[in-house]
Amino acid sequence: MSRQTYYFTSESVAEGHPDKVADRISDEIVDLYFRESIKDGMSPWDVRVAAETMTTTNKVIVAGETRGSDKITTDMIIERARAAIKDIGYEQDGFHWQTADIEILLHAQSVDIAQGVDQGTGLHVEEGAGDQGIMFGYACKETPVLMPAPIHYSHKILQRLAKARKTEGVTQLGPDAKSQVSVRYENGKPVAASAIVLSTQHLDVNMSSADVADLVKPYIYEVMPEGWITDETVWHINPTGKFVIGGPDGDSGLTGRKIIVDTYGGAAPHGGGAFSGKDPTKVDRSAAYMARYLAKNIVAAGISDWVNIQLSYAIGVAEPTSIYVDMGGKGQASEDAVEAAIRNVVSLTPRGIRKHLDLNKPIYARTSAYGHFGRQPTEDGGFSWEKTDLVEALKAQL
């Protein structure tokens, strides 16, 4: 029997964290290639991007492979990078959107990779997966958005502070921050925050840790469930003291280095592949989105209180090499039956995933901070994998 009373912790990092700055720039490039290529009359099915970014003191380096409109220039890419840095909020001597040196080292996608991915080329006629790998999707009933509570509330804290900083005049705070929430579970359900950790950059050099705590605690109370913060909750706000030097000036950042923050906070497995900077032919991204979509719909349909799904792929091959469903043996249907139902209601080929979730769009920059999952679908197609429009189809199969 699994444990019913325990503590579990997840962390999040803000959009100004050096790794998240890198993720944002990489995803801005994906969006740029979709937006400009479509505008130029190119089919979005033919767009390819694999962009990696490194950030450090007043320096940004972007490298990788692309395919898109010939009208996309290095200056356009640099402009998008600067706009992203400005939106995040960096106007510091050590990292400023206007003065940072931005170097672009993008080149054409390898023809060896392209032949396995493009429909009608290579050894297989159908569009194949952009790489081999394993991807996981997870959902549970711990929160209204069917995400694990620790990662969900870690994100919420930082989103609320970003809103205060960017739109409500809380100018003392800087863009860089990390949060961590430890949750106590009783009878298998989250009931309280046993510890809350927050390290946030502050621009007022005279502020102490106590000053920062007084500033941020009301926002944290606002986003946490009522009654979860008690006299027994342990607080650590800026536990090292001052945090004035932040972002890429304080530490270098790389695309794809916060994959657990991006997904389920460690509450579910991760296949190891990052999301940001990749177009949806890369199943590291698109199949992980599909796995989350399936998991969320299974829980929303009442088939199980939680579910973990694994998909696996071979480069250049369209169909997944395996589908695995785990509901702890406690679902309203067997895992075998759910696996069969999944195959009957959606196509799990890269092309099928891109079509079903409508992924050939400039919708990726917004995913680069505060998690790719547990967000609200938008009218322009963003976060389409968070929809629960597959519930009736799954029920009909089971």
C-alpha angles and dihedrals in degrees: 000000000000121000115273101187118050146111126256130184135200132177136211133193128213128245089259094059107115093243091049092050086056092048091050094052092047092051092046086060091052089051092046092054093049094044098046096038092052090047089052092053098257118139111253087221088071098052115112128184133167105166125173122190133197122193130192138144105337091330134106123181121189121190136166146081131303145172122193147099116348087224092072106103136191089248090057091052092049090049091054091049092052091047090052093050090048092050091050088054109248114153099140131129092248096045122018129163092225100045106031113118106239119196121191119203102169121143139173120295115264112265089221090061093040093056090059095047105038115087113251097019135093124020094321128056096212122073107272135211115281091231143353119263150105126271132191135206126191139181135171140170097250094106136022090256090052095247130129110273100233096057093037094057093039087059093044093056093054094042090054093049091048090053091049091049098045104035109015102053100251091148096165091078125080128212098257118086145139128202133191129188125193112200128200115220123203121184087357094301129108111248111159148007107250093183138009121196123188130172111182131174114243125197096204104085091200095063117110126207088261091053091051091048092053089051100048105033095080090056091049092051088050096059101036119089115266112271096014094106109066139162087273095057110113115222128203111178114176090337094184093056122239120031106184102129104067144151123030090339090064098038136001120254135211135192114256100017096118101057095140091050088050094054131024105332093248095305090113135029122273125211093217101246120121124225110209121093094022129112115225096262082079103086090203083079110023098041091047087054091049092048090053090047091053093044093050093049092048091054093041089053091057093243091127140354089234137005138186119201129191125195125183133195143186120220112262093012120109106204119065116255091225146001120205127184124189121187096156090256089284102102127118087249133030121270089242091056092049091050090053091046091053091055090051099050104041140025111241096195115114090250092046092051093048090050098045095047094035093231101161092096140095093262103119111088090071091059095058097090136035095024137302091242135056092040129126119261113243132216093248092059100267116148091006088158088070093066120110096209094122096066098100094044091054093047090051090055093050 
